[in-house]
Amino acid sequence: MINPSYDVVVVGGGPAGSMAARSAARSGLSVALFEKDREIGVPVRCAEGVGGEALGSLVDIHPEWISQKITAVRFHSPSGQVVDVETDEVGYILNRKIFDADLARQAGADGAQLFTKACVRGLIVENGCVQGVRLDHLGNAFEVRSKIVIGADGVESRVGRWAGLDTHTRLHDMETCAQVTAANLPIDESLISFYFSERWAPGGYLWIFPKGPGIANIGLGVSGDYSRKRTPVELLYDFLQSEFPRATILGTVVGGVPCSKPLKTLVADGVLLAGDAAHQTNPLTGGGIVSSMLGGKLAGETAVLAIRAGDLSRKQLGEYDKRWKTEADKQKKFYKIKEFVFNLQDADFDQIAAETLKLPPHKRTLVNIFRRALIKKPAMILDIIKLFT
Ligand SMILES: Cc1cc2nc3c(=O)[nH]c(=O)nc-3n(C[C@H](O)[C@H](O)[C@H](O)COP(=O)(O)OP(=O)(O)OC[C@H]3O[C@@H](n4cnc5c(N)ncnc54)[C@H](O)[C@@H]3O)c2cc1C
């Protein structure tokens, strides 16, 4: 049963929303989370890859979340050279259906109320401050009041815009993605593969993330600048026809990832944004699971502080911008690197691969590959050095 009012309303039941709801609820606040889909974690629009260390820094990792452990990375150059890189860090391909549902379960266990098939249609704004949401739940309209609204409503977020925040993503910075989950693939399931080439993924990259023996998420992201020439789905199906003609397609999804610089602010009076809604993805990789979780956690904690202080103004909530600053600074650096990498030509990628293959296998690290990339563009070296000093 939906109550007429809560301390905090969270819009969206992805990783950002569940973490926000959990961190606010565990401090004793009354919290409602509204998810428009009928089931948390479905549909999965994600390749499901995460770094083990980053995930483990936020939550205890449960074995049932994990489809596949990853210990190496393989790069394919446009002309077909293959560079294998061992990594020190363990990565995981999650089962997001189980993972997202479990994060939501944990939020519920800590006291948050969750509602599915609950689509937020607008904000209640009084005296310039957001005071709750309007929503449809199972065919009925509700008005729910709250001291704080956390917009964790993903890449298609409307909460930010409704609150007057500038959340626009330039076409250039929107990676449009297509992905299949495919079976009967002759792959090594201990490694993830990336393809960089004009042919398969202009202004982006193609990935193969194994989910188990012979099964993988195969997808690609293309910068919005290119996605009108050939759609990501067309590019992906060409790739499958060429490289895995015997693959069995179990599912196809399309989706966008904001690969932009950080937003100027993540808060308005009575509102905080988290996750994709707040553009908290890594602009280079498009990865956003763990950063969304961190954003959600910090947004929830900031809501607690503001409610305890009795001050819901954007000035008070600006504490969240301050706490996100370290991540925002990293995001700016990754944005510059993205601009550099995605401006390389096929010939550059081939030459970097050839140079890297001259190194003994134990020296083929991500850092050494990047060094070779910089040698290709000496003019960039100074810019990149500046980023890290
Ligand atoms: C093809 C693809 C592959 C990707 N691969 C990776 C990867 O391998 N690793 C990685 O780290 N990241 C990856 N990402 C990015 C990652 O999926 C997102 O960054 C992450 O899911 C963001 O979490 P979130 O909670 O912010 O948003 P979401 O997970 O999108 O959750 C938002 C939720 O809000 C709900 N919602 C929206 N509007 C409303 C409303 N009005 N009312 C109620 N509910 C609403 C939605 O239904 C949704 O459930 C990928 C993305 C795509 C598209």
The ligand as an SDF file (V2000), in Angstrom:
LIG
                    3D

 53 58  0  0  0  0  0  0  0  0999 V2000
   23.9900   -2.0550  -24.2530 C   0  0  0  0  0  0  0  0  0  0  0  0
   24.5500   -1.5600  -22.9500 C   0  0  0  0  0  0  0  0  0  0  0  0
   25.6220   -2.2300  -22.3660 C   0  0  0  0  0  0  0  0  0  0  0  0
   26.1400   -1.8070  -21.1440 C   0  0  0  0  0  0  0  0  0  0  0  0
   27.1430   -2.5230  -20.5720 N   0  0  0  0  0  0  0  0  0  0  0  0
   27.6520   -2.1490  -19.3900 C   0  0  0  0  0  0  0  0  0  0  0  0
   28.6750   -2.9250  -18.7460 C   0  0  0  0  0  0  0  0  0  0  0  0
   29.1140   -3.9650  -19.2500 O   0  0  0  0  0  0  0  0  0  0  0  0
   29.1440   -2.4910  -17.5550 N   0  0  0  0  0  0  0  0  0  0  0  0
   28.6770   -1.3540  -16.9460 C   0  0  0  0  0  0  0  0  0  0  0  0
   29.1630   -1.0150  -15.8620 O   0  0  0  0  0  0  0  0  0  0  0  0
   27.7000   -0.6230  -17.5180 N   0  0  0  0  0  0  0  0  0  0  0  0
   27.1650   -0.9950  -18.7130 C   0  0  0  0  0  0  0  0  0  0  0  0
   26.1420   -0.2680  -19.2740 N   0  0  0  0  0  0  0  0  0  0  0  0
   25.6330    0.9000  -18.5390 C   0  0  0  0  0  0  0  0  0  0  0  0
   24.7610    0.4460  -17.3600 C   0  0  0  0  0  0  0  0  0  0  0  0
   23.7680   -0.4500  -17.8160 O   0  0  0  0  0  0  0  0  0  0  0  0
   24.0940    1.6700  -16.6990 C   0  0  0  0  0  0  0  0  0  0  0  0
   25.0820    2.6450  -16.4630 O   0  0  0  0  0  0  0  0  0  0  0  0
   23.4050    1.2990  -15.3740 C   0  0  0  0  0  0  0  0  0  0  0  0
   22.3550    0.3880  -15.5640 O   0  0  0  0  0  0  0  0  0  0  0  0
   22.8480    2.5730  -14.7520 C   0  0  0  0  0  0  0  0  0  0  0  0
   22.0940    2.2670  -13.5970 O   0  0  0  0  0  0  0  0  0  0  0  0
   20.9030    3.2320  -13.1760 P   0  0  0  0  0  0  0  0  0  0  0  0
   20.3400    2.6680  -11.9190 O   0  0  0  0  0  0  0  0  0  0  0  0
   21.3420    4.6230  -13.2140 O   0  0  0  0  0  0  0  0  0  0  0  0
   19.8480    3.1010  -14.3680 O   0  0  0  0  0  0  0  0  0  0  0  0
   19.0180    1.8520  -14.8740 P   0  0  0  0  0  0  0  0  0  0  0  0
   19.7060    0.5810  -14.5650 O   0  0  0  0  0  0  0  0  0  0  0  0
   18.6910    2.1500  -16.2960 O   0  0  0  0  0  0  0  0  0  0  0  0
   17.6850    1.9280  -14.0020 O   0  0  0  0  0  0  0  0  0  0  0  0
   16.7700    2.9880  -14.1720 C   0  0  0  0  0  0  0  0  0  0  0  0
   15.3980    2.4690  -13.8020 C   0  0  0  0  0  0  0  0  0  0  0  0
   14.4740    3.5470  -13.7420 O   0  0  0  0  0  0  0  0  0  0  0  0
   13.2270    3.0950  -14.2290 C   0  0  0  0  0  0  0  0  0  0  0  0
   12.4500    4.2650  -14.6140 N   0  0  0  0  0  0  0  0  0  0  0  0
   12.6870    5.1300  -15.6450 C   0  0  0  0  0  0  0  0  0  0  0  0
   11.7510    6.1030  -15.6780 N   0  0  0  0  0  0  0  0  0  0  0  0
   10.8990    5.8530  -14.6420 C   0  0  0  0  0  0  0  0  0  0  0  0
    9.7200    6.4990  -14.1710 C   0  0  0  0  0  0  0  0  0  0  0  0
    9.2460    7.6140  -14.7570 N   0  0  0  0  0  0  0  0  0  0  0  0
    9.0750    5.9840  -13.0960 N   0  0  0  0  0  0  0  0  0  0  0  0
    9.5560    4.8520  -12.4910 C   0  0  0  0  0  0  0  0  0  0  0  0
   10.6580    4.1900  -12.9110 N   0  0  0  0  0  0  0  0  0  0  0  0
   11.3340    4.6940  -13.9610 C   0  0  0  0  0  0  0  0  0  0  0  0
   13.6210    2.2000  -15.4110 C   0  0  0  0  0  0  0  0  0  0  0  0
   12.5710    1.3210  -15.7570 O   0  0  0  0  0  0  0  0  0  0  0  0
   14.8520    1.4930  -14.8510 C   0  0  0  0  0  0  0  0  0  0  0  0
   14.5310    0.2790  -14.2240 O   0  0  0  0  0  0  0  0  0  0  0  0
   25.6040   -0.6620  -20.4930 C   0  0  0  0  0  0  0  0  0  0  0  0
   24.5240    0.0230  -21.0860 C   0  0  0  0  0  0  0  0  0  0  0  0
   24.0150   -0.4190  -22.2950 C   0  0  0  0  0  0  0  0  0  0  0  0
   22.8490    0.3190  -22.9110 C   0  0  0  0  0  0  0  0  0  0  0  0
  1  2  1  0
  2  3  1  0
  2 52  2  0
  3  4  2  0
  4  5  1  0
  4 50  1  0
  5  6  2  0
  6  7  1  0
  6 13  1  0
  7  8  2  0
  7  9  1  0
  9 10  1  0
 10 11  2  0
 10 12  1  0
 12 13  2  0
 13 14  1  0
 14 15  1  0
 14 50  1  0
 15 16  1  0
 16 17  1  0
 16 18  1  0
 18 19  1  0
 18 20  1  0
 20 21  1  0
 20 22  1  0
 22 23  1  0
 23 24  1  0
 24 25  2  0
 24 26  1  0
 24 27  1  0
 27 28  1  0
 28 29  2  0
 28 30  1  0
 28 31  1  0
 31 32  1  0
 32 33  1  0
 33 34  1  0
 33 48  1  0
 34 35  1  0
 35 36  1  0
 35 46  1  0
 36 37  1  0
 36 45  1  0
 37 38  2  0
 38 39  1  0
 39 40  1  0
 39 45  2  0
 40 41  1  0
 40 42  2  0
 42 43  1  0
 43 44  2  0
 44 45  1  0
 46 47  1  0
 46 48  1  0
 48 49  1  0
 50 51  2  0
 51 52  1  0
 52 53  1  0
M  END
$$$$
